[in-house]
Amino acid sequence: MIPAFRWFGPADPIPLGHIRQIPGVRSVVSALYDVPIGEAWGRDRLATLKAQIEDAGLCLAVVESIPVHEDIKLGRPTRDRLIDRYCASVRAMGDLRIPVLCYNFMPVFDWMRTDLARRLPDGSTALAYDDRALDAIDLSRGTGELPGWAATYTGSELQALLAAYRTVDAGRLWDHLGYFLERVVPAAAQAGVRLALHPDDPPWSIFGLPRIITDAAALERLVKLVDDPANGVTFCTGSLGALPENDLPAMIRRLGRMGRIHFAHCRNVRVTGERQFHETAHPSAYGSVDLFEVLRALKDVAFTGPMRPDHGRMIWGETGRPGYGLYDRALGITYLQGLWEAIARSDA
């Protein structure tokens, strides 16, 4: 596997020079965060980002992500033009030899937490989710009351979007995903880019919106929609691990033997009740995900793709983007590398 680390571009308070000092990390996961959703990514802009990362002694291994416009998910007539632009962005990645694209197909909200600073017993803070807390959120005011969403949508914008999705159930969302992939997968394959769909976070319906990438059956259905090696997944242990019935090692072995795991997010969550969880330190003892068995399964299927630590706790007084501080994620990726080395040596 290739140890990697997410960087939010020049506005990230964590400089590339600090990432370069994390043992074993030479690959970066990043994106163009200021391009409006639905616009094509210019090759020159992407080349500038890639060069900036390379100047720091690192490489751009994954784009995470190029957002999918809501009109594509809704199946609106504008989707063909938007998909053409998406394919142009994928081709720009291929021109620059950026090999992996992580993306998602979640309606409206591409992640959700109800607490961005849950205090843990050790004094650190972490992201948390409690389904019951969603009932108290007044969506008529837009996204301003949602933790981490600020003013993404005004009240009227959000209500219009939610109303549009009332005609889109899970079956129709699958149809719209298939339509998207039928166009994008051939473009990616020709460009030498591997598509890695991220599972839904959390892996269940929120606010009445359909969520379809939630379990083993869904992931297998996804890769069969367009049966091409370029059509794969981001295996996120935190998203999938929030659903206790998901057998993560078994899922990895199934998808990995099909050659469809192109990227891995490895983090831990502690499931505390039905549709309730909080994030934890990465080691297995702290959460509900056995990361040793997860990495053993990835090793068993000869996974060679990039792997990054995911959301970390805020520790040692660090402030900044919740879940994306430097310190705990650096601890996480070194822990993951230690597990990988131990498994590799025991198999030798």
C-alpha positions, 0 to 999 in steps of 0.5 A: 500500500501507499501511505498518503495524507490529505491536504486541503490546498494552499488554504490548509493551515497544515503546510506541505513541509509538515506532511513531508516530515511524517515517516513514510508519507510521500503521497498527497490527496488533494483537490481544486477546492474553489472550482464551482461544482459542475464546471470542468477543471482546467488542466493548467490549474490542476498542473499548478496544484500538482507542481506545488505538491511535487516542489515539497518532495511529495506527489499527488496520488489521489484527487478527492474529490471532483463533486458530482452536480446535484442535477446529475443525481436528480437525473435532470436534462442538464446532466449530459452537459454536466457529465461532459464537463466531468469527463473533461476533468477526468481527462485532465487528471489522466493527462497529468498522470494522477491515477485515482479519483475519489468521489461520492454520489450522496444527495445534498449532504456528502457527510453528516455529523451532529457534533464536531467536538465531542469530548472524549475521556482523554480530553481530546475532541472528535466528530460524533453522530446521533440520528436523534439530534437531526430531529431538532435541526430546522432545515427551513433556515438552510444549512446554517444550523448543521455542524460543519455546513455553515451557509452552503445553502440558504433556506429557500435553496435547501427546501427546493433541493429537498423537494426535488429529491422527493421524486427520487427514491433509491431505485431511481438514484441507482439508475442515475448513478448507472447513467453517470458511470456509463459515460464516465467510466469509459473516459476514465479507462481511456485516460488511465484514471481509476474511479473510487466511489466513496460509500455514504457517510453515514451509511443510512438515509438522512432527512428522508434522502436516499442513501445507496452505497452502504453495504457489501451488496451495494458495493458489488452492485456498483462495480457491476453497473459498468464492469470495467477495472476503472470502476472501483471503490474507496473503501472507507472503514469509518463510513462502512464501520458505522453499520455494525452488520458490515463485515469489513474484512469479508467485504475487502476480500470480496472486492479486493479479489475483483480488483476494485479497491482503488483507495482506502480510508482507514479510521475508527469509530465507536458505535454507541447505539442505533445510528449513533457513533463517535470517532476515535483514535485509530488503534483497534482498542479504541473503536468498533473497527478492528483495523488489524483485521482490515489491514490483514484483509487488504494485505491478503488481496495484495492491495497496492493502492493509496491509503490515508488516515481519515478523521482524527481527534483534535489533540495537544491543543491543536485547532483548525478544521475538525477531524483534519488536524495534523497530530492525530492523523500523523499518529494514525498513518504511522500506526497503519504503517506499523500494522502493515509492516507487522503483517508483511513480516509475519507472512514472510 
